[in-house]
Amino acid sequence: QVQLVESGGGLVQPGGSLRLSCAASRSIFSINLMGWFRQAPGNQRELVATITRAGSTNYANSVKGRFIISRDNAKNTVYLQMNGLKPEDTAVYYCNARSPGVNYWGQGTQVTVSS
């Protein structure tokens, strides 16, 4: 079992930056895929970015060039650096940990981009 706790959300103006953190309750070294998803009101949850054990990354087209996902296995933490934020990035952001047979989610952190 892995518990995931997100932090770092908040209110930011368009063009601003935030860094989300996802702290895991145990080592994530063996977790194949860590990722961030988001869900805006009335929308389905969508992929934002993922990172493999080897450090390979994948991004949604809507965030490429603006967001950066990283993982620090020593700290059992995954990060999402979000730059150039837009109002359409407003959503609840969820951390995800996935390996064969397991799929864990955090409780989410709200990100609101508004002037």
N, C-alpha and C positions, 0 to 999 in steps of 0.2 A: 504494500500500500504506500502511496506517495501523496502527501498533502502539498498543495501548491497555493501560495499566498502572493497575490499581486499587490503592487503598490506603485505610487508615482503618478497616478492620474490627477486630473484637476481641470481648472478652467484656464485657457490660454487664448491669446489673440491670434488671428490669422497671421501666418508667417512665423509664428513662434515655435518653440521646441519643448519637448518633454522627454524624459527617459523613464520608461516603465521597467520595473523589476519583478521577477517571479522567483520567489525563494521556495525551494523544495525541502521537505522534511527529512529527506535522506539523500544519499548520493545519487546524482543524475548521470554518473559516468556510464552506466550500463543502459541508459535510456536511449533508444535508437533515434528518436525524433522529438525535438522540443519545438514548440511553435506558439505563435500568437494568432488569435482569431478575434473578430469583433462582430458586434451585433448592434445595429441602429434600430430605433423604434420602428416596428412594422416591417422590418427586413429579416431575412434569414441570417444565421451566423455565417460569416465568410472568413476564408483564410487571409491572413495578412502576411505572415512570413514564417518560415520553418528553418531549422538548422539541424543537421545530422550529427552523430557522434564524431564524425571525421571533420566537421566544421563546414560542410557544404551547405550553402544557403539557397533559399528559393523565396521569391517575393511575388505578391499580387502586382499586376501591371499598374494598378492605381497608386502604389506606394514606391515603386522602383525609383531609385535615385534620391529618395527623401528619407526612407526608413532604413535602419541597420539593425539586424538581429545578431546577438552574440551570446556565447555561453561561457561561464566560468565554472568548470567542473569542481575546482577546489573549493569554491564557495557555494556549490549546489544552487547556482543562480543563473537565470537567463534574463537578458536585457533586450529592450526594444528602444533604440534611440530614434525619436521621431522629430524630423526637421521640416521646415516649410509647411507647417500644419495648415490645413484647409477646413472650412466649415463642414465639408462632407466627410471629414475624418471623425466627426463626432459620433461616439458609440461607446458601448461597454466593451472593454478589451479583456479577453480571457487568455490565460496561459494553458497550454496543453502539453502533456507528456505521453508519448506513445511508443510502445514496443509490442511485439507479438503477444497477444492475449491480454494486454492491458491498455487502458485509455483513461487518463486522469485529467480532470479539469479544475481550475481554480474558481474562486467565487466571482471574479471580475473586478475591474476598476474603471470608473467612469472617466472618459476624456471628452471635454466639451471645448470646441473651438468656436469662439464668438467674440465680436467686438463690443 
